Amino acid sequence: MPTPTKQTKRKFGLLDLVRLILVLVILCALGVIAYRLWDYKTGTDRYNQLQQEAVQPAETTQEEGFVPLDIDFDALREEGPDIIGWIDFDSVEISYPIVYSGDNSYYLRRLWDGSYNQAGTLFLEGNNQSLDDLHAIVYGHNMRNGTMFAPLKEYLDPEFFAENGGWFTLYTPEGAWRYQLFSIHEAEPDDPLYTVGFVVGDEYTEFLKTLREARLYDTGVTVYSDDHVLTLSTCTDDGNDRIVAHARRAEAVELP
């Protein structure tokens, strides 16, 4: 009768440790990706829900052309007391509330109600007093899923601007105004274009000249020395610089 062979227990070696670490790294990476996808979807769904609750096309007899929105700011402020406006583009998917907290960090990763989300909320520059300032700045993320201010990249293409014109509407509890982009370009985060607090005068005229000269292409839009200007700012895809779009207030909107 043969003698049974004694089985030796295999030792846990360096190769096994490397394999285990690789598996853990892959699982962690998949977890991060899954969380980001869930976070993106949550943010998108929340914004869609907010639009359905408080934003509707206004009743009008117009059969074509620009149709203003009917925005219930009382309902919006019940959701988020810092909401001060709503921006809505004609030709790209940008239609969001704007908030103001007095600083430039609170709403970077928070929705309008203060809940955490990577999308954040469009917010007014902390050194501004209101959206009615002569030069106001609104910041928003360049989200990888194409939401928030990501569509501003479309206007880097002069052919896209020529076809669509760069029009949007800014709504506030006090009224609504049509704006048109007159300059878009890339800039460093500390560029002087982020200056606010102007009054009509030579300094502001020179500032507007700087914005016009920075444009990537001639938009054909004239800017006057007493124009109210709204600057929209978002990160470039690599996050090192900023895409900035400057728009002049063209006319008030008559709301029903």
C-alpha positions in Angstrom: 0.0 0.0 0.0 1.6 3.3 -1.0 2.4 5.8 1.6 0.2 9.0 1.4 2.2 12.0 0.4 2.1 15.0 2.8 0.6 18.1 1.2 2.5 21.3 2.0 0.6 24.5 2.4 1.5 27.0 -0.3 3.1 30.2 1.1 1.6 33.6 0.3 4.3 35.1 -1.8 5.2 38.5 -3.2 3.4 37.8 -6.5 0.2 37.1 -4.6 0.5 40.4 -2.7 1.0 42.3 -6.0 -2.1 40.5 -7.5 -4.2 41.4 -4.4 -3.1 45.0 -4.5 -4.0 45.2 -8.2 -7.4 43.8 -7.5 -8.0 46.3 -4.7 -6.9 49.2 -6.9 -9.2 48.1 -9.7 -12.1 47.7 -7.3 -11.4 51.2 -5.8 -11.2 52.7 -9.3 -14.5 51.1 -10.3 -16.0 52.4 -7.1 -14.9 55.9 -7.8 -16.2 55.8 -11.4 -19.5 54.4 -10.2 -19.8 57.1 -7.6 -19.0 59.9 -10.1 -21.6 58.6 -12.6 -24.2 58.4 -9.8 -23.2 61.9 -8.7 -23.5 63.3 -12.2 -26.9 61.7 -12.7 -28.1 62.9 -9.3 -27.1 66.5 -10.2 -28.7 66.4 -13.6 -31.9 64.9 -12.3 -32.1 67.5 -9.5 -31.7 70.4 -12.0 -34.3 68.8 -14.4 -36.7 68.5 -11.5 -36.1 72.2 -10.4 -36.8 73.3 -14.0 -40.1 71.3 -14.1 -41.2 72.8 -10.8 -40.4 76.5 -11.3 -39.6 77.2 -14.9 -42.1 77.1 -17.8 -42.4 78.8 -21.2 -44.4 82.0 -20.9 -47.8 82.2 -22.5 -47.4 84.2 -25.7 -49.2 84.8 -29.0 -45.8 84.5 -30.9 -45.7 81.7 -33.3 -41.9 81.7 -33.7 -38.8 83.4 -32.5 -37.7 84.0 -28.9 -40.1 82.9 -26.2 -39.3 84.1 -22.7 -39.6 81.8 -19.6 -42.0 82.2 -16.8 -39.9 81.7 -13.7 -41.4 81.3 -10.2 -38.7 82.9 -8.1 -40.8 82.5 -4.9 -40.8 78.7 -5.5 -37.1 78.8 -6.3 -36.2 80.6 -3.1 -38.1 78.1 -1.1 -35.7 75.5 -2.5 -32.6 77.7 -2.2 -32.7 81.2 -0.5 -29.5 82.2 -2.3 -31.0 82.0 -5.8 -30.8 85.4 -7.4 -31.3 84.7 -11.1 -31.7 82.2 -13.9 -29.7 82.1 -17.1 -31.1 80.5 -20.3 -29.2 80.2 -23.6 -31.0 80.1 -27.0 -28.7 77.6 -28.8 -26.9 75.5 -26.2 -28.0 73.5 -23.2 -27.4 76.0 -20.5 -30.5 76.8 -18.3 -29.7 77.0 -14.6 -30.3 79.1 -11.5 -27.6 81.5 -10.3 -26.8 81.8 -6.6 -24.9 84.3 -4.5 -23.3 83.7 -1.1 -20.6 86.4 -1.0 -17.6 84.0 -1.6 -16.2 82.0 -4.4 -16.1 78.5 -2.8 -19.3 77.6 -1.0 -21.2 76.6 -4.2 -18.3 75.0 -6.0 -19.5 71.5 -4.9 -23.0 72.3 -3.6 -26.4 72.5 -5.2 -28.6 75.5 -4.7 -30.0 73.9 -1.5 -26.6 73.3 0.0 -26.5 69.6 -0.6 -23.1 68.1 -1.8 -22.8 67.5 -5.6 -19.8 67.7 -8.0 -21.8 69.8 -10.4 -22.1 72.7 -7.9 -24.2 75.7 -8.9 -23.6 78.7 -11.1 -22.6 81.5 -8.7 -22.0 85.2 -8.8 -18.5 86.5 -8.0 -18.2 87.2 -4.3 -17.0 90.8 -4.9 -20.0 91.7 -7.0 -23.0 93.3 -5.3 -25.6 92.0 -7.7 -26.2 90.8 -11.3 -27.1 94.4 -12.1 -23.4 95.5 -11.6 -21.8 97.2 -14.5 -19.5 94.2 -14.8 -20.7 91.0 -13.2 -19.0 87.5 -13.3 -20.8 84.2 -13.0 -18.7 81.0 -12.5 -19.7 77.4 -13.4 -18.1 74.0 -13.8 -17.0 72.5 -17.2 -18.6 69.1 -16.4 -17.4 66.0 -18.3 -21.0 64.9 -18.9 -21.6 68.2 -20.8 -23.6 70.0 -18.2 -23.3 73.3 -16.4 -21.0 75.7 -18.4 -19.4 72.9 -20.5 -21.4 74.0 -23.6 -19.6 77.4 -23.6 -16.8 75.5 -25.4 -19.0 75.5 -28.5 -18.5 79.2 -28.9 -14.7 78.8 -29.3 -15.7 77.9 -32.9 -16.4 81.0 -34.9 -18.6 79.0 -37.3 -20.8 78.0 -34.4 -21.1 81.6 -33.3 -21.9 82.8 -36.8 -24.7 80.2 -37.0 -26.2 80.7 -33.5 -25.3 84.3 -32.5 -24.5 83.8 -28.8 -27.8 85.0 -27.4 -29.1 84.2 -23.9 -31.5 85.6 -21.4 -30.9 86.6 -17.8 -33.9 86.5 -15.5 -34.0 88.0 -12.0 -36.9 88.8 -9.6 -36.7 92.4 -10.9 -36.9 91.7 -14.6 -35.3 90.0 -17.5 -32.7 91.1 -20.1 -31.4 89.7 -23.4 -27.6 89.4 -23.7 -25.3 88.7 -26.6 -21.8 87.4 -26.5 -19.2 89.8 -28.0 -16.0 88.1 -26.9 -14.8 84.6 -26.0 -11.3 83.4 -25.3 -9.1 81.6 -22.9 -7.4 83.3 -19.9 -5.4 82.6 -16.8 -7.2 82.4 -13.5 -5.6 85.7 -12.3 -6.3 87.7 -15.4 -7.3 91.3 -14.8 -10.6 90.6 -16.7 -11.9 89.3 -13.3 -12.0 92.8 -12.0 -15.4 94.2 -10.8 -16.6 97.3 -9.1 -16.5 99.6 -12.2 -18.5 102.8 -12.8 -19.0 104.4 -16.3 -15.9 106.3 -17.2 -12.5 106.1 -18.9 -11.3 103.1 -16.8 -14.4 101.1 -17.7 -14.1 102.1 -21.4 -10.5 100.8 -21.4 -11.5 97.6 -19.7 -14.1 96.9 -22.4 -11.5 97.5 -25.0 -9.3 94.9 -23.3 -12.1 92.4 -23.4 -12.8 93.0 -27.1 -9.1 92.7 -28.0 -8.8 89.4 -26.2 -11.5 87.7 -28.4 -10.5 84.8 -30.5 -12.4 86.1 -33.5 -14.4 89.1 -34.5 -18.0 88.6 -33.4 -19.3 91.7 -35.1 -21.0 92.8 -31.9 -20.5 96.4 -30.9 -20.0 97.2 -27.2 -20.7 100.7 -25.8 -19.0 102.5 -23.0 -22.0 102.3 -20.7 -23.0 98.7 -21.5 -23.7 96.3 -18.6 -21.4 93.3 -19.2 -21.8 89.8 -17.9 -18.7 87.5 -17.9 -19.2 83.7 -17.8 -16.2 81.7 -16.7 -15.5 78.0 -16.6 -12.3 75.8 -16.6 -10.6 74.5 -19.7 -10.7 70.7 -20.1 -7.2 70.4 -18.5 -8.3 72.7 -15.6 -5.2 74.9 -16.0 -6.8 78.0 -17.6 -10.3 79.4 -18.0 -12.8 79.8 -20.9 -14.4 83.2 -20.6 -17.3 84.5 -22.5 -18.3 88.2 -22.3 -21.8 89.4 -23.1 -23.4 92.8 -23.4 -26.9 93.6 -22.1 -28.8 94.3 -25.2 -32.4 95.0 -24.2 -35.0 94.4 -21.5 -37.5 91.6 -22.0 -41.2 92.3 -21.7 -42.7 89.4 -19.6 -46.4 88.5 -19.7 
